[in-house]
Each structure stands twice: as structure tokens, then as C-alpha cells.
Amino acid sequence: MSRYLIGRIGQALIVLWAAFTISFILLQSLPGDAILIKFLNPELGLGPEQIADIRASYAVDVPAWTQYAHSILNFLTGNFGYSVQAGVPVSHVLLANLPSTLRLATLGFLAAAVLAAAISFLSTLIAFSWLRSIIQSLPALFIAVPVFWLGIMLIQIFSFQLRLIPVINPGEWEALILPVATLAIPISAPIAQVLMRNIDHVLTEPFIAVARAKGASRNWVLWRHVTKNALLPTLTIAGILFGELLAGAVVTEAVFGLNGIGSVTQQAVNNQDIAVLQAIVVFSAAAFVVINLAVDLLYPVFDPRLRIKKEATA
């Protein structure tokens, strides 16, 4: 088990290094200059020498390999550089906006998991074939809906038409209802599709027939035997979808006017604030890697066969 854990941590570090390197190359290749965008404004009254001093303070004119080595060493020590637009350390920008995005993403993921489980088990338990077919078609519908269009439609229906959820001066938790729904609906679709397929597969296994032959009811077998076995592949897709959840959060925060990493990303792209974009990319990659590493470590908890195999190879 220890050898497996060390190997997975080593793979995670390689992924983070690759994410940092690729993002650094792509961001450095972008046309334009964030410093000139901000400080070349005539209203600021800065001369060429002053702008040159500012460029030197941000070390933007040194060779690319020097910037790369300097940046990666700083990242290893937790120094993400300075935001050109905000004029403060990038870590301050992230810490100020990260909690709201994490809250939105966490609630959206939990809501997606509940919705996916409800769709999957209802499609198995409902006796009416026509209703079961409708429920089974919901994930395909959910996954086809663009996030920005869904957010706008939810605002139109629940805020302007039904007047149930205000979008102008809402309460702290009221402001999260529609954004969480906007995130959860498309994310729940692939989870529900995988879970439904796994449930149907597990129901055909021989041990299910044995349990039913012993007198166990269909519902008892579903909750006691099917669920645990069907969750394994679902955990994998749930971990992969975390990256999509972050991307959806960017669009959702823009649609609902929320402050968070999404709005920071949008502003950094508009202003070509490379230090902020680099930190966001690395943070997103780190979150993705940590979630998938946690999923890998949870597999032996749900499947004893994997635990025995890993213990034998440790």
C-alpha cells in the first residue's frame, strides 16, 4: 500500500509540473503586455523611464527560461508573484475569492450527486416503463444544456416569472440557490448515466440471483448489494468531473454576478494578468489531482479485492 501511495503521489507531482510548464509556455506566448495595458494610460502621467522601472520590478524583460526557473522556485515556496492589475500578491487575490467559489462548487457537487442518485434509483425502482424511460432520458437532456443558457433560464423562470427567488439584493443563501442548480444539473448527467449503467450491470451478476433466491426483496438487494458495487466506477467519473465543475463555476459566477475565482479569471484574461492566470491554472490542476488521488485511495474501501491486492504488492 505504501508503494502504491508513493507512486500515485509521484504521478501527481509530475502532473502538477506539466500543468505549470504548459501553462507557463502558453501564457508567455500570448500577445500583449499587462503592464502596458495598465500603466501606458496617459491619465497616469508615467514616462518611459518610470514604465521601464515598473517592468524591471516585475522582471518581465528577462529571458523566458530565467522567468520559468524563478517562477517555479517561487511556487514551491508559496510565492505566486504579484498581480499587475491589483498591485497585491496573487495569494491575497486567491484567498479573498477562493472561499465563495469553494462553497459554490461544493454545494453544486453535492446537489449533483443527490440528483444523480435520485435519477438512477428512480429509474430502477419505478414499475411503469413509460415513466422509467422518461427518467432515464433526463441525463441526456441535462448534459446537452449549455451552462450559461441554463442560468439565464433559471433566472427568467424562478426570479422574473414565478418571483420565488430574488436575484436583486438576495440573502446570503438565497443567492446560492440558482447558481448551485445551474452547476448541479449538467454535472449530474454523466454521474447518473454511469450509475444507471452500473446498477443495470450489477443486477445481472450471479450473486444478485443468489440473494433473491434466499428470499431477499428487490429493494433490499438494491440498497444492500447493488449500491456499493455500482459506486466504484461512479467515483472515478465524479473525480474527473471536478475539473468541469471549476470550468462551470467560471461561467456561473459571470451569469449571476458572483465574486469568486471565476470573476477573477475573467478579469485576469481581460487584463492579461499572467501571474494570476498561472496561479489559477496550477490551483485548478492541484485540486483536480488531489480529488482524483482521494478517489484512488477510496477504491480499496469499497472493494476489498483491491485492498488485498495492494497489500500483497506492498
C-alpha positions in Angstrom: 0.0 0.0 0.0 2.8 2.4 0.8 4.5 1.7 -2.5 1.2 2.4 -4.3 0.7 5.6 -2.4 4.2 6.8 -3.1 3.7 6.0 -6.8 0.4 7.9 -7.0 2.0 10.9 -5.2 4.9 10.9 -7.7 2.4 10.8 -10.6 0.5 13.7 -9.1 3.7 15.8 -8.8 4.5 15.1 -12.5 1.0 16.2 -13.5 1.4 19.4 -11.5 4.8 20.1 -13.0 3.4 19.5 -16.5 0.4 21.8 -15.8 2.8 24.5 -14.6 5.2 24.2 -17.6 2.5 24.0 -20.3 0.5 27.0 -18.8 3.7 29.0 -18.5 4.6 28.4 -22.1 1.1 29.2 -23.4 0.7 32.3 -21.2 4.1 33.7 -22.2 3.2 33.2 -25.8 0.1 35.4 -25.5 0.3 38.7 -27.4 0.0 42.0 -25.5 1.5 43.2 -22.2 -0.3 43.5 -18.9 2.0 46.3 -17.7 1.5 48.4 -20.8 -2.3 47.8 -20.6 -2.4 49.3 -17.2 0.4 51.8 -17.0 0.6 53.2 -20.5 -2.6 55.1 -19.9 -1.9 58.9 -20.5 -4.0 59.8 -17.5 -1.4 58.2 -15.2 1.3 60.5 -16.4 4.0 57.9 -16.4 7.1 58.5 -18.6 9.1 55.8 -20.4 11.7 55.6 -17.6 9.1 55.0 -15.0 7.4 52.3 -17.1 10.8 50.7 -17.6 11.3 50.7 -13.8 7.9 49.0 -13.3 8.8 46.4 -16.0 12.1 45.7 -14.2 10.3 45.3 -10.9 8.1 42.6 -12.4 11.1 41.0 -14.2 9.2 40.8 -17.5 12.1 41.6 -19.7 14.4 38.8 -18.5 14.8 35.7 -20.7 11.9 33.2 -20.6 14.0 30.4 -19.0 15.0 32.7 -16.2 11.4 33.7 -15.6 10.5 30.0 -15.6 13.1 29.0 -13.1 12.3 32.0 -10.9 8.5 31.3 -11.1 8.7 27.6 -10.3 11.0 28.2 -7.3 8.6 30.8 -6.0 5.6 28.5 -6.4 7.4 25.8 -4.4 7.7 28.3 -1.6 4.1 29.5 -1.8 5.0 32.8 -3.5 2.7 33.2 -6.6 4.0 36.6 -7.6 2.2 39.9 -7.8 -1.0 40.8 -9.7 -0.2 43.7 -12.1 -3.8 44.9 -12.1 -4.5 44.7 -8.4 -1.0 45.5 -7.2 -1.1 43.0 -4.4 0.3 39.4 -4.0 -1.6 36.9 -6.1 -2.1 34.8 -2.9 -4.1 37.6 -1.4 -6.3 37.7 -4.5 -6.9 34.0 -4.4 -7.6 33.8 -0.7 -10.1 36.7 -0.9 -12.1 35.0 -3.6 -11.5 31.3 -3.1 -14.0 30.7 -0.2 -17.0 31.7 -2.2 -16.0 29.6 -5.2 -15.3 26.6 -3.0 -18.7 27.0 -1.3 -20.5 27.2 -4.7 -18.5 24.2 -6.1 -19.0 22.1 -3.0 -22.8 22.7 -2.8 -23.1 22.2 -6.6 -21.3 18.9 -6.5 -23.3 17.6 -3.5 -26.5 18.7 -5.3 -25.4 17.0 -8.5 -24.6 13.7 -6.5 -28.1 13.8 -4.9 -29.8 14.5 -8.2 -27.8 11.8 -10.0 -28.6 9.2 -7.3 -32.3 10.1 -7.3 -32.5 9.7 -11.1 -30.6 6.4 -11.1 -32.6 4.7 -8.3 -35.9 6.0 -9.5 -35.2 4.6 -12.9 -34.6 1.2 -11.3 -37.5 1.2 -8.7 -40.3 2.7 -10.8 -42.5 0.0 -12.2 -44.1 2.0 -15.1 -41.9 1.5 -18.2 -43.0 4.8 -19.8 -42.1 6.8 -16.7 -38.9 4.9 -16.3 -38.0 5.8 -19.9 -38.6 9.5 -19.3 -36.4 9.5 -16.2 -33.6 7.6 -18.0 -33.7 10.3 -20.7 -33.1 13.1 -18.3 -29.3 12.8 -18.2 -29.1 13.2 -21.9 -31.2 16.3 -21.7 -29.2 17.8 -18.8 -25.8 17.2 -20.5 -26.9 19.0 -23.7 -28.0 22.2 -21.9 -25.3 25.0 -22.0 -24.5 26.3 -18.6 -24.9 30.0 -19.4 -28.3 29.3 -21.1 -29.5 27.3 -18.1 -28.5 30.0 -15.7 -30.4 32.6 -17.7 -33.4 30.4 -18.0 -33.5 29.7 -14.2 -33.3 33.5 -13.6 -36.2 34.1 -16.0 -38.4 31.4 -14.6 -37.8 31.5 -10.9 -36.9 35.1 -10.4 -38.9 37.1 -13.0 -41.8 34.9 -13.8 -42.6 33.0 -10.6 -40.9 35.6 -8.3 -39.8 32.8 -5.9 -36.0 33.5 -5.7 -34.8 37.2 -5.9 -31.7 38.0 -7.9 -31.6 41.6 -6.8 -30.3 42.1 -3.3 -30.9 38.4 -2.3 -29.9 36.9 1.1 -26.6 35.1 1.5 -28.1 31.7 1.0 -30.8 32.8 -1.4 -28.1 34.0 -3.8 -26.7 30.4 -4.0 -29.9 28.5 -4.9 -30.0 29.2 -8.6 -26.1 29.1 -9.1 -26.0 25.8 -7.3 -28.8 24.4 -9.5 -27.0 25.8 -12.6 -23.9 23.9 -11.7 -25.6 20.7 -10.4 -27.9 19.9 -13.4 -25.2 19.4 -16.1 -22.7 17.8 -13.7 -25.4 15.3 -12.5 -25.9 14.0 -16.0 -22.7 11.9 -16.6 -22.8 10.7 -13.0 -26.4 9.5 -13.4 -25.6 7.8 -16.7 -22.6 5.9 -15.3 -24.5 5.0 -12.1 -27.6 3.7 -14.0 -25.4 1.6 -16.3 -23.5 0.2 -13.3 -26.8 -0.6 -11.5 -28.1 -2.5 -14.5 -24.9 -4.4 -14.8 -24.7 -5.4 -11.2 -28.3 -6.5 -11.2 -27.3 -9.2 -13.8 -24.5 -10.6 -11.6 -24.9 -14.2 -10.2 -24.7 -13.1 -6.5 -27.8 -10.9 -7.0 -29.7 -14.0 -8.2 -28.5 -15.9 -5.2 -29.6 -13.2 -2.8 -33.0 -13.1 -4.4 -33.3 -16.9 -4.2 -32.7 -16.6 -0.5 -35.8 -14.5 -0.2 -34.3 -11.0 -0.2 -36.6 -8.3 -1.7 -35.6 -6.3 -4.7 -35.3 -3.1 -2.7 -33.2 -4.8 0.0 -30.8 -6.2 -2.6 -30.6 -2.9 -4.3 -29.6 -1.0 -1.2 -27.5 -3.7 0.4 -25.6 -5.3 -2.5 -26.1 -3.3 -5.7 -25.3 0.2 -4.5 -21.8 -0.5 -3.1 -20.7 -2.3 -6.2 -22.2 0.3 -8.6 -20.4 3.2 -6.8 -16.9 2.2 -7.8 -16.8 3.4 -11.5 -19.1 6.3 -10.4 -16.3 7.5 -8.1 -13.9 7.8 -11.0 -16.2 9.9 -13.2 -17.1 12.1 -10.2 -13.4 12.9 -9.6 -12.9 13.6 -13.3 -15.9 15.9 -13.3 -14.3 18.2 -10.7 -12.4 19.9 -13.5 -15.6 20.5 -15.4 -17.1 21.8 -12.1 -14.5 24.5 -11.9 -15.0 25.5 -15.5 -18.7 25.7 -14.9 -18.1 27.8 -11.9 -16.4 30.5 -14.0 -19.4 30.7 -16.3 -21.9 30.5 -13.5 -20.3 33.3 -11.5 -20.3 35.5 -14.6 -24.0 34.9 -15.2 -25.1 35.6 -11.7 -22.6 38.3 -11.0 -20.9 36.4 -8.1 -17.4 37.2 -6.7 -15.1 34.3 -6.8 -12.3 32.6 -8.8 -14.5 32.8 -11.9 -14.7 36.6 -11.8 -11.0 36.8 -11.0 -10.2 34.6 -14.0 -12.4 36.7 -16.3 -10.7 39.9 -15.1 -7.2 38.3 -15.4 -7.9 37.2 -19.0 -9.2 40.7 -20.0 -6.2 42.4 -18.4 -3.7 39.6 -19.4 -2.6 39.3 -15.7 -0.3 36.4 -16.3 0.7 35.8 -12.7 -2.9 35.5 -11.6 -3.8 33.1 -14.5 -0.7 31.0 -13.8 -1.7 30.6 -10.2 -5.3 29.7 -11.1 -4.2 27.1 -13.6 -1.9 25.5 -11.0 -4.5 25.7 -8.3 -7.1 24.0 -10.6 -4.6 21.3 -11.5 -3.7 20.7 -7.8 -7.4 20.5 -6.9 -8.0 18.0 -9.7 -5.0 15.9 -8.7 -6.0 15.8 -5.0 -9.6 14.8 -5.8 -8.5 12.0 -8.1 -5.9 10.8 -5.6 -8.5 10.7 -2.9 -10.8 8.7 -5.2 -8.0 6.2 -5.9 -7.4 5.8 -2.2 -11.2 5.3 -1.6 -11.4 2.4 -4.1 -10.0 -0.2 -1.6 -12.5 0.9 1.0 -15.4 -0.1 -1.3 -13.7 -3.1 -3.0 -11.8 -5.4 -0.6 -10.3 -7.2 -3.6 -8.2 -4.1 -4.4 -7.2 -3.8 -0.7 -5.9 -7.4 -0.7 -4.1 -6.9 -4.0 -2.3 -3.8 -2.9 -1.4 -5.3 0.5 0.1 -8.2 -1.4 2.2 -6.0 -3.6 3.3 -3.5 -0.9 
